[in-house]
């Protein structure tokens, strides 16, 4: 999936031609559901259906995909230029395709909880929208499979979106897109995910005491630990380490990596021995402070755009810090021109992941109009052996789908999130971007995101402006948490 500048320019030329077509489509309503095909051509066509993913020659899995491939096709949009997308659903299950990180309308966002119509089974929907904001976004299914680990984002319905800015400066030599994704999920009791990489590490005593005593009470009643999900196969761009083409680089090149954590449930890390990452954007949005880091950390659905200066010739493994996951596929080979041999992995010096280092330390001048408090709690093994998750004491009901929070258009809100569990929750707000304002007690400003990891027994504060009317879903992006209660709806008064 790597592309040189010249190929990119050709791609842009094709887009310019196809951009003439939507003029015909403009007379149509924003979205139509139909079992037939519309008369005019769409800019992009996505077909949801079964496909084979060859992770390695002896590791071929059958799963639901976009256009029969994994990852789904890379969709390149131009900021502000309207696109028409046909979504065909060749499966027996009504589907939702979510445009993650884009400020689109409820009608196209792709979340049943907000009221987006389903793409009917064996039917299609044509949607039209104006892409934005610029940068790295992605698209994925938005069903809640619950205990069915063949559904939702456990399968292959994930693809990258790149929205080119109106004025693309293009200072890097080339771009490489990386999709991190596990396959073959299975239920387990208790996980082994890294938990100690977030900084600051400050925990809130009251949250810890509440969470620990609730857990102790549950175990004392004889309850087992709630189910977790683990995986046996790991991949980057649909290939296990050693089974895809290496990324071929030249000494002195500056390569811009666009990395998407397409996992249903896992937090991922990524390092390239002997090199550092200059993080230029998070969740597609340029960061105020570009710093060099030895390793990247991405919660589910987080994205990072980072430049690596290729200044350490050799053949290297770029991969996850977790040895188990990397050796089972979570890596890709970086090969310098003229270098041969077995790819090398060297464990980098340990580092912490601190969102505030990418921000401004000066507090934001804009005070919020209103604050919304949220406390996250875990009800151990309470729902058929699965943990039930609650926001302010409420597990989301898919039957009622009632908004919990009411917004007024134009107001700036501060979400004060308190995590009374020991899990890290990568929480996501649909159709809006938020600004990080406080991470585990440390003030920050200027980092705009749509997913943020809230550490175990920690507090995180983010601000957002209610500037995109309609129902808006907030949820933990860990599929198992989301499906078992960790969702809430905002609506506009
Ligand atoms: Cu969660």
Boltz pocket constraint, residues with backbone or C-beta under 6 A from the ligand:
constraints:
  - pocket:
      binder: B
      contacts: [[A, 423], [A, 424], [A, 425], [A, 426], [A, 476], [A, 477], [A, 478], [A, 481], [A, 482], [A, 486]]
      max_distance: 6.0
